[in-house]
Amino acid sequence: MEGSSEGCSRSPATSSVSNAGAPVGQIGQLIAAEYDDHAALERFLEGVDVVTYEFESIPVSTVRFVAERMKVFPPPTALATAQDRLLEKQLFTDLEIPTPAFAPVDNIQDLQRAAARIGLPLVLKTRRMGYDGKGQAVIRDAASLEAAWSQLGGSPLIVEQFVEFQHELSVIGARDTAGREVFYPPIENVHREGILRKSTAPAPNVTPELAAVAIDYCRRVMDRLSYVGVLALELFSADGVLLANEMAPRVHNSGHWTIEGAETSQFENHLRAVLSLPLGATTLRGNSVMFNIIGHIPPMDRVVAVEGAHLHLYGKAPTEKRKVGHVTLVAPTEADLEPRVGAIRAALGLGSDVG
């Protein structure tokens, strides 16, 4: 969560004392407190004109507390919807956006009935929380139903059809306080172990017609929610059909390439949107590939030696499976990009399974 006043920012790293060392403290005033510490939130709001947030694991009650006192974007309704996979899927259905078949699960009988109706394989997920592949279990046969329930039961759950997709995509849009919108082209993403490893923009396997459909789906979501800020919609491309997977009410990891790869980055457009400034052009500066840096700091000299490479480190201590930075490659054409991708993959110590 960040507040803005006359170009300055302050950021509360709420929820744990350990957040007192959050990297954002390197660039702005940091207030570390629990999410339900209203006195700390009041201190945070002093002299602030508008508030935004950059991840969705914030209690909606905290955002609503702030919204009663201050303009806060994206709106709390968008956060509440994105935090609950069932509400999210119901929103897609209401907007006639195709999505994998799903059902709420409160007990093993619900799971068994859903398996009979939807068919196997399935993915059982917690409705709330869970990210980077956490809080999920794939069910490939009827014998695995009990084990999946034992693994995740006890929390509100949702079960979804397992989709044999060809490509994972995302589309990122920005909408301002007047309802004006801009969109970046669809991005092709590669995940491993539930963690985003690589994003390519524009997505090489998306036709202009399919790109228009993806953008239209993102627009429908933003318009329904009276959205303000940047929103990412994640999609599966399966046999030429787009299926909405989930949405993120924030700047998104798959859009980090926009810092160097687009005329206006997603971060700048998010700030423009929440501050009621004109939105910036999303025109591409070429072809881009972004790799996440996970669990270690690579040899910086090897990374920056690659033509067109831009290295971003977040100031986080490396731990297993933790995103500690990213590197973006930008080149005039896809052909120019390809040999550089191999060089960056080698510098980062990545295998061929990352694309």
C-alpha positions in Angstrom: 0.0 0.0 0.0 1.3 3.4 -0.9 0.1 6.9 -0.3 0.8 9.9 -2.5 0.9 13.6 -1.8 2.6 16.2 -4.0 4.7 13.5 -5.6 6.0 12.0 -2.3 5.2 8.5 -1.1 5.0 6.6 2.1 4.5 2.9 2.4 3.1 0.9 5.4 4.6 -2.5 5.5 1.8 -4.0 7.6 1.3 -7.5 8.9 4.6 -8.3 10.5 7.5 -6.8 12.3 9.8 -8.4 9.7 8.5 -6.0 7.1 10.4 -3.2 8.8 13.1 -4.1 6.4 11.0 -4.0 3.3 12.8 -2.8 0.2 10.3 0.1 -0.3 11.9 1.7 2.8 14.9 2.5 0.6 12.8 5.1 -1.4 10.1 6.4 1.0 9.0 6.7 4.6 8.1 3.2 5.9 5.5 2.6 8.5 5.6 -1.0 9.8 2.6 -2.2 11.7 -0.2 -4.8 11.8 -3.0 -4.4 9.3 -5.5 -3.9 12.0 -3.5 -1.2 13.8 -5.8 1.8 13.1 -3.6 4.2 14.9 -0.7 3.4 12.5 -3.0 3.6 9.5 -4.1 7.1 10.7 -0.5 8.1 10.9 0.1 6.8 7.4 -2.8 8.9 6.1 -1.5 12.2 7.5 -0.9 14.5 4.6 -1.8 11.9 2.0 -4.2 12.7 -0.9 -4.7 9.3 -2.5 -3.8 5.7 -1.6 -3.1 2.6 -3.7 -1.7 -0.9 -3.2 0.5 -3.2 -5.1 -0.4 -6.7 -3.9 -3.7 -8.3 -3.0 -2.9 -10.1 0.3 -4.2 -7.1 2.2 -7.3 -7.6 4.4 -10.3 -5.9 2.6 -11.3 -4.5 6.0 -8.0 -2.5 6.1 -8.6 -1.1 2.6 -12.2 -0.2 3.5 -11.0 1.5 6.7 -8.7 3.7 4.5 -11.4 4.2 1.8 -13.7 5.7 4.5 -11.1 8.4 5.0 -9.3 8.8 1.7 -9.5 8.0 -2.0 -8.1 4.5 -2.5 -7.6 2.8 -5.8 -8.2 0.1 -7.1 -11.6 0.1 -5.3 -12.1 -2.3 -2.4 -14.7 -4.3 -4.4 -12.1 -5.2 -6.9 -9.8 -6.4 -4.2 -12.5 -8.4 -2.5 -13.4 -10.1 -5.8 -9.8 -11.0 -6.7 -9.2 -12.4 -3.2 -11.9 -15.1 -3.6 -11.5 -17.4 -6.5 -15.2 -18.3 -6.4 -16.3 -14.6 -6.7 -13.7 -14.1 -9.4 -15.1 -17.0 -11.5 -18.7 -15.9 -10.9 -17.7 -12.4 -12.2 -16.2 -13.9 -15.4 -19.4 -15.9 -15.9 -21.6 -12.9 -15.4 -19.6 -11.0 -17.9 -19.8 -13.9 -20.4 -16.0 -14.4 -20.3 -15.2 -18.1 -20.8 -13.6 -19.7 -17.9 -12.9 -23.4 -16.9 -15.8 -25.2 -15.4 -15.9 -24.7 -11.6 -17.8 -25.5 -8.4 -17.5 -24.5 -4.8 -16.4 -27.2 -2.4 -17.2 -27.3 1.3 -17.0 -31.0 1.9 -15.8 -34.3 0.3 -19.2 -34.9 -1.1 -19.1 -31.6 -3.0 -15.8 -32.6 -4.5 -17.1 -36.0 -5.5 -20.2 -34.5 -7.2 -18.1 -31.9 -9.0 -15.8 -34.6 -10.3 -18.8 -36.5 -11.6 -20.2 -33.4 -13.3 -17.1 -31.7 -14.6 -14.9 -34.8 -15.2 -11.3 -35.5 -14.4 -8.6 -34.2 -14.2 -9.4 -31.3 -11.8 -7.6 -28.7 -9.8 -8.7 -28.2 -6.2 -7.7 -24.7 -4.9 -8.2 -22.7 -1.7 -10.7 -19.9 -2.5 -8.6 -17.4 -0.7 -4.8 -16.7 -0.5 -2.4 -19.0 -2.2 0.0 -17.8 -4.9 2.9 -19.0 -7.0 1.3 -22.5 -7.0 0.5 -22.7 -3.3 -2.8 -23.9 -2.0 -3.5 -26.2 -5.0 -3.8 -29.9 -5.7 -4.2 -31.6 -9.1 -6.6 -34.5 -9.1 -6.0 -36.9 -12.0 -8.1 -39.9 -10.9 -10.9 -40.7 -8.6 -8.6 -42.4 -6.2 -6.9 -39.0 -5.5 -10.1 -37.2 -4.4 -9.7 -38.2 -0.7 -6.0 -37.2 -0.7 -6.6 -33.8 -2.2 -9.4 -33.2 0.3 -7.1 -34.2 3.2 -4.4 -31.8 1.9 -6.6 -28.7 1.5 -9.8 -29.4 3.4 -10.6 -27.1 6.3 -10.6 -23.9 4.2 -13.2 -22.8 1.7 -12.3 -24.4 -1.6 -13.1 -24.3 -5.3 -12.5 -27.0 -7.8 -11.8 -26.2 -11.5 -11.6 -28.2 -14.7 -7.9 -28.9 -15.5 -7.2 -27.2 -18.9 -4.8 -28.7 -21.4 -3.8 -25.3 -22.8 -1.2 -24.5 -25.4 -0.2 -21.1 -24.0 -0.5 -19.0 -20.8 -1.3 -15.4 -21.5 -1.9 -12.2 -19.7 -3.3 -8.9 -20.7 -2.7 -5.7 -18.8 -5.0 -2.6 -18.9 -5.1 0.7 -17.1 -8.3 2.7 -16.4 -8.4 6.2 -14.9 -10.9 8.0 -12.7 -12.8 9.2 -15.8 -13.1 5.7 -17.3 -10.5 6.2 -19.9 -8.5 3.0 -20.7 -5.3 1.9 -22.4 -4.1 -1.7 -22.9 -0.8 -3.4 -23.5 -0.7 -6.3 -26.0 -1.2 -9.8 -24.7 1.9 -11.4 -23.1 2.9 -15.0 -23.3 4.0 -16.4 -19.9 6.0 -19.5 -18.9 5.5 -20.9 -15.3 7.4 -23.6 -13.5 6.4 -24.9 -10.1 3.6 -22.3 -10.1 6.1 -19.4 -10.4 6.3 -17.1 -13.4 9.7 -17.6 -15.0 9.5 -15.8 -18.4 7.2 -13.3 -20.2 7.4 -12.5 -23.9 5.8 -9.3 -25.4 4.0 -9.2 -27.7 2.9 -12.8 -27.3 4.3 -14.6 -30.4 1.4 -17.1 -30.8 -1.5 -14.6 -30.6 -3.3 -13.3 -33.7 -4.6 -9.8 -33.9 -8.1 -11.1 -33.6 -7.3 -13.1 -30.5 -5.5 -10.1 -29.0 -8.6 -8.0 -29.5 -10.7 -10.6 -27.6 -8.3 -10.7 -24.7 -8.3 -6.9 -24.4 -12.1 -6.9 -24.6 -12.3 -9.4 -21.7 -10.0 -7.1 -19.6 -12.1 -4.1 -20.5 -15.3 -5.9 -19.4 -13.8 -6.6 -16.0 -12.5 -3.1 -15.4 -15.8 -1.5 -16.5 -17.9 -3.7 -14.3 -15.8 -2.9 -11.2 -15.5 0.8 -12.0 -11.8 0.1 -11.8 -9.1 2.6 -11.4 -5.4 1.7 -11.8 -3.7 -1.2 -13.5 -5.3 -4.6 -13.8 -4.0 -7.9 -15.2 -6.1 -10.7 -16.5 -4.5 -14.1 -16.8 -5.8 -16.4 -19.5 -5.3 -19.9 -21.0 -5.2 -20.2 -24.8 -6.6 -23.7 -25.6 -7.3 -24.7 -29.2 -7.9 -21.1 -30.2 -10.2 -20.3 -27.3 -9.3 -17.9 -24.5 -10.3 -19.0 -20.9 -10.0 -16.5 -18.0 -7.9 -18.0 -15.2 -7.7 -15.2 -12.7 -7.2 -11.5 -12.3 -4.8 -9.3 -10.3 -5.9 -5.9 -9.2 -2.4 -4.4 -9.3 0.7 -3.9 -11.4 1.7 -7.4 -12.5 4.9 -9.4 -12.7 4.2 -10.3 -16.3 4.2 -6.5 -17.1 7.6 -5.7 -15.7 9.0 -5.7 -19.3 7.1 -2.4 -19.9 9.7 -0.4 -18.0 12.0 -0.6 -21.0 9.8 -2.3 -23.6 6.9 0.2 -23.8 6.5 3.9 -24.2 4.9 4.1 -20.8 5.5 1.5 -18.1 2.6 -0.2 -16.3 3.9 1.4 -13.1 3.8 4.9 -14.5 0.3 4.3 -16.0 -0.9 3.0 -12.6 0.2 6.2 -11.0 -1.2 8.3 -13.8 -4.6 6.5 -13.4 -4.9 6.9 -9.6 -3.7 10.5 -9.7 -6.2 11.4 -12.5 -3.4 12.3 -15.0 -3.7 11.5 -18.7 -2.8 7.9 -19.4 0.5 7.3 -21.3 0.8 5.5 -24.6 1.4 1.7 -24.5 3.2 1.6 -27.8 6.0 -1.0 -27.9 9.6 -0.1 -28.3 10.4 -3.4 -29.9 10.1 -7.1 -28.9 10.7 -7.9 -25.2 11.5 -10.9 -23.0 11.5 -10.7 -19.3 13.1 -13.4 -17.0 12.4 -13.5 -13.3 15.5 -13.9 -11.1 14.6 -16.4 -8.5 16.5 -17.6 -5.4 20.0 -16.1 -6.2 21.8 -13.0 -7.4 23.3 -13.8 -10.8 26.8 -12.5 -12.0 25.8 -9.0 -12.9 28.7 -8.5 -15.4 27.5 -11.4 -17.5 23.9 -10.2 -17.5 24.5 -6.6 -18.4 27.1 -7.6 -21.1 24.2 -8.9 -23.2 23.0 -6.3 -25.7 19.6 -4.9 -24.8 19.6 -6.4 -21.3 18.2 -4.3 -18.4 18.8 -5.7 -14.9 16.5 -4.9 -11.9 17.4 -6.1 -8.4 14.8 -5.6 -5.6 17.1 -5.4 -2.6 15.7 -8.7 -1.2 17.8 -11.4 0.5 17.9 -14.4 -1.8 16.0 -17.5 -0.5 14.7 -20.5 -2.3 11.9 -19.7 -4.9 11.9 -16.0 -3.9 11.8 -13.5 -6.7 14.7 -11.2 -6.1 14.8 -9.3 -9.4 14.2 -9.5 -13.1 16.0 -8.9 -16.4 14.4 -7.6 -19.5 15.7 -7.9 -23.0 14.5 -5.5 -25.7 15.4 -5.8 -29.4 14.0 -4.3 -32.6 12.7 -7.6 -33.9 12.0 -11.1 -32.7 14.9 -12.4 -34.8 17.3 -9.9 -33.1 16.0 -11.1 -29.7 16.5 -14.8 -30.0 20.3 -15.1 -29.7 20.3 -12.7 -26.8 17.7 -14.8 -25.0 20.1 -17.7 -25.0 22.9 -15.6 -23.6 20.7 -14.3 -20.7 19.4 -17.8 -20.0 23.0 -18.9 -19.6 23.9 -16.0 -17.4 21.0 -16.7 -15.1 21.7 -20.4 -15.0 18.3 -21.4 -16.5 17.5 -24.6 -18.2 15.8 -25.0 -21.5 12.5 -25.8 -19.8 12.1 -22.1 -19.1 11.5 -21.4 -22.8 
